[in-house]
Amino acid sequence: MEQKVVMTDIRKKDYFYEEAIKTLRTNIQFTGKNVKTIMFTSCFPNEGKSDVTFQLCQEIGNMGKRVLLIDADIRRSAYVSRYRIKQKVNGLSQYLSGQLAKEFLIYQTNFLNVDIIFAGPMAPNPSELLEESAFHELLTEIREYYDYIIIDTPPVGSVIDAAIIAKESDGAVLVIESERVSYKVAQKVKEQMEKTGCKLLGVVLNKVNIEKNKYYGKYDYYYSSDSKKR
C-alpha cells in the first residue's frame, strides 16, 4: 500500500549550511558500499541531531539515491510537530508492538527519493520493543529496497535505546553540540558505542559559534573521520 505524507521544512536556505551537509553526505558515501544502515545519535537531547539527520536524507535523495529515514526515538519524537504534519500517521512503536502491519508503516514524502518511518505513539517500554526480533527483521527486509537507511535514535547518554539500535547498524555518527559536551563525556559515549560492536564513522560538531570560532569559517557543521581522532 502506497502512503504519502507532506512534510514542511521550515529551515531557511543557507549556502554554507547546505555545503556542510553536502560534505557530510560525501563522507558518508566514502564509508563503503556495505555501510547502508547508519544511526545518528548524540550525548544529550537537543543537540540538533534530528535536523542534521533530516537535512542529510534530503541531500542523499537529491543525488538520486533512495533513502529511508527511521525515527526510532519512541520516547520523545518531535517529527510530526516539527515538520508540521497535519494528517494522522502510523509509526514504529505500533508495528513493533504488533498493532500495525508492515504495509502501513512506510510513507513516501514530498522530498525526492526520501521515505520515512515515524516513531509512532510514545511507548512505556521502548528498549524492550527495539530488542524484539521484529525490528531486526524489518531492517533486514527493507535493506534490499534502499541505498541508505538513516536511523535517528535517542541520545546515548540518556537511555539504552541507541545502544540496542547500534547492534543493528553498519555504522554510527555522533552529533555533538559545540561548547556543551565535554571531551570526557564524548569519550565515554564513544566507548559505549564501541562496546556494541558498531563502527563509529565520525562526528558532527553542531551549533558552532562562527564569530567565536573562526577556524570553522561559516559552516554550521564540521565533520571529522573518527580515525583522525585517535
C-alpha positions, 0 to 999 in steps of 0.5 A: 500500500502506497502512503504519502505524507507532506512534510514542511521544512521550515529551515531557511536556505543557507549556502554554507549550511547546505555545503556542510551537509553536502560534505557530510553526505560525501563522507558518508558515501566514502564509508563503503558500499556495505555501510547502508544502515547508519544511526545518528545519535548524540550525548544529550537531547537537543543537540540538533541531531534530528535536523542534521539527520533530516537535512542529510536524507534530503541531500542523499535523495537529491543525488538520486539515491533512495533513502529511508529515514527511521525515527526510532526515538519512541520516547520523545519524537518531535517529527510530526510537530516539527515538520508540521504534519497535519494528517494522522500517521502510523509509526514504529512503536505500533508495528513493533508492538504488533498493532500495525502491519508492515504495509502501513508503516512506510510513507513516501514524502514530498522530498525526492527519493526520501521515505520515512518511518515515524516513531509512532505513539510514545511507548512505556517500554521502548528498549524492550520493543527495539530488542524484539526480533521484529525490528531486526527483521524489518531492517533486514527486509527493507535493506534490499529496497534502499541505498541508505537507511538513516536511523535517528535514535535517542541520545546515548547518554540518556537511555539504552535505546541507541545502544540496542539500535547500534547492534543493528547498524553498519555504522554510527555518527555522533552529533555533538553540540559545540561548547556543551559536551565535554571531551570526557563525556564524548569519550565515554559515549564513544566507548559505549558505542564501541562496546556494541560492536558498531563502527563509529564513522565520525562526528558532527560538531553542531551549533558552532559559534562562527564569530567565536570560532573562526577556524570553522569559517561559516559552516554550521557543521564540521565533520571529522573521520573518527580515525583522525581522532585517535 
